[in-house]
């Protein structure tokens, strides 16, 4: 049986940590949908379309990955896509409490979809989209944290 996994988030922007999680998931599952949230309580630096395009470019070498945007409940989108797994990345212990609560809530909404936690490579564990945006906004070099196309977009959008 082929297993589809969904990796949801805002990806504002997608980082090398996110890409690493997708690559790890691709070794475990048959199809990975990177699901970029349209409606979010977060204020994003990039539009949904820009975030989708950056993710597609960053993930072009991961054959099993596809990028889509969604509105509404992630679990509903996962159901529509036939996903059986939700992938969540954990960088540090501080991420666990929120992710554990979210996994429990998703299980209540649909107990047929499992949450799987993956950790990025150790050298990528400290990277977050918000830190990358801050570095870029202050004119710092983010090339070790993001795909070259994402770096260009950040420079264009955020550099002072």
Backbone bond lengths (Angstrom), bond angles and torsions (degrees), N, CA, C in turn:
res aa  C-N    CA-C-N  psi(-1)  N-CA   C-N-CA  omega(-1)  CA-C   N-CA-C  phi
1 X - - - 1.433 - - 1.528 109.15 -
2 X 1.321 116.21 132.14 1.463 120.96 178.79 1.520 108.97 -81.08
3 X 1.338 115.13 136.27 1.460 120.49 -177.45 1.520 110.03 -112.84
4 X 1.342 114.60 124.62 1.457 121.74 175.16 1.517 108.37 -98.26
5 X 1.327 115.37 133.14 1.464 121.84 176.79 1.520 108.50 -119.04
6 X 1.306 115.41 146.55 1.461 121.17 178.90 1.533 108.17 -116.51
7 X 1.321 116.05 135.77 1.463 122.28 178.55 1.530 106.63 -118.99
8 X 1.335 117.22 94.47 1.454 120.55 -174.57 1.528 113.02 -89.28
9 X 1.318 114.90 154.93 1.458 120.56 174.78 1.513 111.00 169.04
10 X 1.327 115.02 -179.07 1.462 119.13 176.13 1.520 110.61 -89.29
11 X 1.329 117.67 -31.48 1.467 122.33 176.95 1.537 110.04 49.90
12 X 1.330 115.06 60.28 1.468 121.90 -174.04 1.517 112.23 -117.59
13 X 1.318 118.77 70.05 1.454 129.55 4.08 1.536 110.79 -101.31
14 X 1.328 115.16 176.03 1.461 120.53 172.67 1.526 108.10 -66.84
15 X 1.325 116.33 137.30 1.467 121.98 -178.88 1.526 110.23 -114.46
16 X 1.319 115.51 173.83 1.468 119.71 175.45 1.530 111.26 -64.81
17 X 1.326 117.64 -26.67 1.465 120.78 174.72 1.520 111.08 -65.19
18 X 1.328 116.07 -44.57 1.471 119.94 176.41 1.527 110.62 -61.29
19 X 1.323 115.64 -45.51 1.465 120.51 -178.75 1.520 110.72 -60.35
20 X 1.323 116.41 -39.18 1.459 120.93 178.18 1.532 111.01 -63.24
21 X 1.320 116.85 -41.11 1.471 120.51 177.86 1.538 109.99 -62.74
22 X 1.336 116.86 -42.74 1.472 120.35 179.30 1.534 109.85 -62.23
23 X 1.318 117.06 -43.57 1.473 120.55 179.43 1.532 110.75 -62.72
24 X 1.321 117.02 -40.94 1.478 120.30 177.96 1.524 110.07 -64.54
25 X 1.329 116.37 -42.70 1.465 120.50 179.73 1.530 110.94 -64.46
26 X 1.317 116.77 -35.91 1.472 120.64 -179.95 1.521 112.01 -64.05
27 X 1.324 116.55 -24.09 1.463 118.89 176.88 1.532 111.48 -80.86
28 X 1.326 117.12 -11.02 1.463 121.68 -177.57 1.523 114.43 -108.89
29 X 1.339 116.49 -29.84 1.460 121.12 -172.90 1.520 110.67 -124.95
30 X 1.333 115.89 160.82 1.466 121.38 -175.79 1.517 113.74 -79.72
31 X 1.316 116.35 -31.50 1.465 121.90 -177.22 1.525 108.36 -144.07
32 X 1.331 116.55 131.70 1.458 121.93 179.48 1.522 107.83 -118.97
33 X 1.316 116.63 121.76 1.458 120.92 174.88 1.523 107.71 -105.37
34 X 1.326 115.81 114.73 1.454 120.82 172.61 1.521 104.98 -83.38
35 X 1.330 115.56 110.93 1.462 122.40 -171.54 1.521 109.68 -103.43
36 X 1.310 115.80 109.44 1.458 121.50 -176.03 1.522 109.47 -95.46
37 X 1.334 114.65 119.67 1.458 121.10 -176.10 1.521 111.46 -71.58
38 X 1.327 115.78 127.73 1.469 121.43 173.82 1.514 109.83 -79.02
39 X 1.324 116.02 -58.59 1.462 120.41 -178.23 1.518 108.71 -90.24
40 X 1.289 114.48 123.60 1.451 119.98 -177.32 1.521 108.63 -149.44
41 X 1.311 115.93 155.95 1.463 119.32 176.49 1.527 110.88 -78.17
42 X 1.315 116.15 -11.38 1.462 120.84 179.20 1.526 110.26 -82.55
43 X 1.310 115.43 146.53 1.460 120.27 170.16 1.519 105.85 -89.01
44 X 1.315 116.24 123.49 1.462 119.68 -175.84 1.527 111.04 -100.33
45 X 1.312 115.43 150.92 1.464 121.72 177.51 1.525 110.55 -77.93
46 X 1.338 116.45 -27.70 1.460 121.89 -176.65 1.528 109.86 -119.96
47 X 1.314 115.99 150.38 1.460 120.39 175.74 1.528 109.18 -68.31
48 X 1.300 115.43 166.42 1.460 119.96 176.99 1.525 110.32 -58.45
49 X 1.314 116.28 -45.37 1.467 120.41 -178.49 1.527 111.44 -61.72
50 X 1.321 116.84 -39.64 1.471 120.48 178.13 1.525 110.98 -66.58
51 X 1.320 116.82 -40.79 1.462 120.51 179.28 1.521 111.08 -66.09
52 X 1.324 116.72 -39.32 1.470 120.85 176.75 1.525 109.91 -62.81
53 X 1.316 117.36 -47.12 1.470 121.07 -178.30 1.532 111.04 -63.49
54 X 1.324 117.91 -43.13 1.472 120.36 178.15 1.525 110.48 -61.78
55 X 1.331 116.69 -42.55 1.464 119.98 179.87 1.527 110.83 -64.44
56 X 1.312 116.87 -42.21 1.478 119.34 178.67 1.520 110.95 -59.74
57 X 1.318 116.77 -42.62 1.466 119.90 179.87 1.526 111.63 -67.88
58 X 1.322 116.42 -40.72 1.468 120.20 -178.86 1.524 112.19 -68.76
59 X 1.324 117.02 -27.27 1.471 121.28 -174.60 1.525 113.21 -104.87
60 X 1.308 117.46 10.19 1.464 121.72 -174.44 1.532 113.11 -56.10
61 X 1.316 118.84 -28.60 1.465 121.61 -177.90 1.534 113.63 -87.24
62 X 1.320 117.07 -5.08 1.469 120.29 180.00 1.526 107.23 -100.01
63 X 1.308 114.73 98.45 1.462 123.40 -171.31 1.531 113.47 -56.12
64 X 1.293 118.79 -38.09 1.464 121.58 -175.83 1.528 113.64 -81.48
65 X 1.310 117.41 -5.81 1.470 120.66 -175.36 1.518 111.89 -92.57
66 X 1.308 114.67 139.56 1.456 121.18 170.75 1.524 107.56 -134.44
67 X 1.316 116.37 154.83 1.466 121.52 -175.73 1.522 108.63 -119.47
68 X 1.330 114.79 131.29 1.462 121.14 177.91 1.530 108.33 -141.90
69 X 1.314 115.46 154.43 1.461 119.49 173.42 1.524 108.07 -102.70
70 X 1.331 115.33 160.83 1.462 119.22 178.73 1.523 110.34 -149.66
71 X 1.316 114.90 156.85 1.461 124.16 173.81 1.514 108.15 -115.39
72 X 1.301 116.15 155.24 1.457 120.18 172.96 1.522 113.12 82.55
73 X 1.314 114.59 -156.52 1.464 120.64 -177.63 1.525 110.93 -68.56
74 X 1.307 115.24 131.49 1.463 120.01 177.40 1.518 110.59 -60.32
75 X 1.322 117.77 -39.69 1.462 120.40 -176.72 1.532 110.50 -64.44
76 X 1.329 117.48 -33.52 1.469 120.78 176.37 1.527 110.29 -67.35
77 X 1.333 116.57 -41.72 1.457 120.22 176.80 1.529 110.42 -63.17
78 X 1.322 116.72 -41.81 1.467 120.69 177.95 1.528 110.54 -59.36
79 X 1.320 116.81 -43.17 1.468 120.75 177.92 1.529 110.68 -60.99
80 X 1.339 116.64 -45.56 1.467 121.32 -179.40 1.527 111.62 -60.45
81 X 1.331 116.52 -32.88 1.463 121.58 -178.24 1.528 112.70 -87.75
82 X 1.326 117.40 -3.15 1.461 120.67 -178.30 1.517 113.17 72.77
83 X 1.324 116.57 23.86 1.476 120.31 -179.80 1.520 110.47 -74.85
84 X 1.315 115.49 141.12 1.468 121.36 175.90 1.518 111.79 -109.07
85 X 1.348 115.66 -8.17 1.462 120.80 -175.66 1.521 109.73 -137.68
86 X 1.328 115.89 139.33 1.459 122.75 169.89 1.521 106.46 -109.39
87 X 1.313 116.01 126.85 1.466 121.41 179.06 1.520 108.18 -97.38
88 X 1.307 115.54 134.13 1.454 120.95 174.39 1.522 107.83 -131.67
89 X 1.303 115.47 137.22 1.455 120.76 178.98 1.518 110.74 -92.30
90 X 1.311 115.70 139.05 1.467 121.81 175.37 1.518 108.29 -119.36
91 X 1.334 116.29 119.98 1.468 120.61 178.07 1.518 110.91 -93.85
92 X 1.317 116.22 -36.74 1.466 120.74 -174.36 1.526 108.86 -150.23
93 X 1.301 115.98 168.78 1.457 121.91 178.65 1.529 110.09 -57.13
94 X 1.319 116.91 -33.62 1.467 120.92 -178.77 1.526 112.37 -61.72
95 X 1.313 118.90 -25.42 1.469 122.41 177.29 1.529 111.90 -74.50
96 X 1.328 116.38 -24.64 1.455 120.13 -167.91 1.521 113.64 -63.42
97 X 1.322 119.31 -45.07 1.460 121.36 -174.37 1.522 111.50 -58.18
98 X 1.324 117.48 -49.96 1.458 121.41 179.06 1.529 110.81 -61.91
99 X 1.325 116.74 -46.95 1.470 121.09 -177.50 1.526 111.43 -64.72
100 X 1.328 116.73 -36.55 1.459 121.05 177.98 1.530 110.40 -64.85
101 X 1.333 116.87 -43.26 1.467 120.81 176.87 1.525 110.92 -62.03
102 X 1.328 116.11 -44.62 1.463 120.30 -179.44 1.533 110.78 -63.14
103 X 1.313 117.18 -41.72 1.470 120.63 178.90 1.524 110.60 -61.85
104 X 1.322 116.90 -41.43 1.459 121.03 178.16 1.522 111.91 -63.70
105 X 1.322 116.38 -42.80 1.463 120.44 178.93 1.529 110.50 -65.14
106 X 1.329 117.08 -43.69 1.465 120.18 178.20 1.523 111.12 -62.14
107 X 1.327 117.16 -37.09 1.469 120.67 178.03 1.525 110.60 -63.76
108 X 1.337 117.14 -36.52 1.462 120.50 177.32 1.527 111.03 -66.88
109 X 1.326 116.51 -34.69 1.463 120.95 -179.60 1.527 112.25 -76.16
110 X 1.345 116.19 -34.21 1.462 120.65 177.93 1.532 108.16 -158.87
111 X 1.317 115.98 101.24 1.470 119.41 -176.06 1.521 113.61 -78.67
112 X 1.331 118.12 1.24 1.467 121.07 176.23 1.530 111.74 -88.89
113 X 1.327 116.87 -8.83 1.465 121.07 179.80 1.528 108.23 -107.63
114 X 1.317 115.78 119.78 1.462 121.91 -178.18 1.524 111.36 -92.55
115 X 1.312 116.16 148.97 1.462 121.62 173.51 1.521 108.09 -100.88
116 X 1.322 115.48 132.65 1.462 121.97 177.50 1.528 107.40 -120.41
117 X 1.323 116.49 128.30 1.460 121.79 178.38 1.515 109.65 -96.33
118 X 1.319 116.31 130.48 1.460 121.92 176.59 1.528 108.88 -124.14
119 X 1.301 115.49 147.39 1.460 120.27 177.06 1.524 109.16 -110.74
120 X 1.325 116.71 143.88 1.466 118.93 177.46 1.526 110.23 -76.43
121 X 1.317 115.74 169.40 1.466 120.41 173.84 1.523 108.66 -54.87
122 X 1.316 115.67 149.21 1.468 121.43 -174.82 1.526 112.75 -54.44
123 X 1.316 117.68 -37.93 1.464 119.78 -177.58 1.531 113.06 -75.63
124 X 1.342 116.89 -2.17 1.461 121.05 179.50 1.529 112.25 -115.05
125 X 1.303 117.11 -3.47 1.460 121.81 -173.15 1.512 115.59 -64.67
126 X 1.283 118.96 -20.58 1.473 121.97 -177.72 1.522 112.55 -93.21
127 X 1.321 118.68 -6.48 1.465 121.97 -175.12 1.528 110.04 -79.09
128 X 1.326 115.47 132.03 1.468 120.79 171.86 1.518 108.10 -135.06
129 X 1.314 115.55 153.00 1.464 120.18 179.50 1.525 111.17 -59.34
130 X 1.321 116.45 -41.04 1.472 119.20 -177.91 1.524 111.56 -65.35
131 X 1.330 118.04 -39.80 1.465 120.00 176.92 1.522 111.48 -66.88
132 X 1.324 116.76 -39.49 1.464 120.92 178.00 1.525 109.84 -62.48
133 X 1.336 117.20 -44.33 1.468 120.20 178.12 1.528 111.01 -61.08
134 X 1.310 116.53 -41.61 1.473 120.10 -179.27 1.528 111.31 -64.54
135 X 1.317 116.46 -44.99 1.468 120.24 178.47 1.521 110.23 -60.39
136 X 1.326 116.74 -45.66 1.463 121.11 -179.83 1.530 111.01 -63.41
137 X 1.325 116.97 -41.63 1.466 121.02 -179.29 1.522 111.67 -63.46
138 X 1.320 116.42 -29.02 1.464 121.13 179.83 1.524 112.37 -92.66
139 X 1.328 116.35 9.11 1.460 121.61 175.70 1.517 115.17 83.94
140 X 1.341 117.24 13.00 1.463 120.60 179.92 1.516 112.57 -79.73
141 X 1.322 114.91 164.47 1.464 122.17 -179.52 1.529 109.40 -87.20
142 X 1.325 117.01 117.77 1.467 121.64 -179.08 1.525 112.49 -105.81
143 X 1.319 117.04 12.72 1.468 120.50 -173.74 1.519 113.67 -60.91
144 X 1.308 119.39 -26.80 1.470 119.72 179.01 1.533 112.66 -83.17
145 X 1.332 117.12 -5.46 1.459 121.23 -175.90 1.526 114.20 -108.69
146 X 1.347 117.03 -20.16 1.460 120.32 -173.94 1.523 111.28 -140.93
147 X 1.316 116.06 162.87 1.460 123.97 174.39 1.530 108.77 -61.12
148 X 1.329 118.56 148.40 1.475 120.87 -179.83 1.532 114.16 -54.40
149 X 1.326 118.05 -36.30 1.471 120.46 178.32 1.526 111.29 -67.28
150 X 1.318 116.52 -35.39 1.462 120.90 178.01 1.532 109.18 -69.91
151 X 1.314 116.37 -39.43 1.469 120.31 176.88 1.526 110.47 -57.99
152 X 1.327 116.39 -44.46 1.472 120.86 178.81 1.528 110.99 -60.13
153 X 1.313 115.64 -45.88 1.461 120.23 -178.95 1.530 111.28 -63.85
154 X 1.312 116.72 -40.79 1.464 121.21 177.64 1.520 111.10 -63.22
155 X 1.317 115.89 -45.26 1.467 120.33 -179.69 1.525 110.05 -60.02
156 X 1.312 115.24 -45.74 1.462 120.66 -179.10 1.545 111.12 -63.00
157 X 1.324 116.66 -42.05 1.460 121.35 -173.88 1.522 113.60 -83.00
158 X 1.345 117.53 -38.86 1.466 118.93 -165.19 1.527 117.11 -116.30
159 X 1.295 118.77 -18.17 1.467 117.92 -173.42 1.521 110.84 -65.06
160 X 1.338 113.82 142.82 1.479 119.51 -177.10 1.497 112.15 -87.80
